[in-house]
Amino acid sequence: MNGKAPLSVAIITKDETENLPSCLASIRSADQVVVVDSRSPDDTVKIAPNLECDVFVEPWRGFGSQKQFAIDQGKHRRVLVLDADERGPPETAMAVSDIVSKEPGGAWPATVFT
């Protein structure tokens, strides 16, 4: 792999140009970041691809459905769900990386961390 944790991060956005860069900086140890944007008129969908995210632009489905869509786009069995105004503290990043790195070859069911 690329030295990153086998973890997907799911983030739903709407007008998060200011928050997204620092959120993503706090989770750079994750292998995949999925951003599902709700047609923001700001630059969220322009900056997200430059920050190595998989970006989807979707109409608003409601909070739960939008989050679930983001989770479903993850390529890993472990998914961390964040809001763009949240940050993953270093201690959390280390704990989550430790958990996912010990995955015993598919024996565990999928897990969503929120």
Summary of the structure (lengths in Angstrom):
residues: 114
radius of gyration: 13.6
end to end distance: 24.5
largest distance: 43.1
contacts: 337
relative contact order: 0.24
helix: 31%
strand: 26%
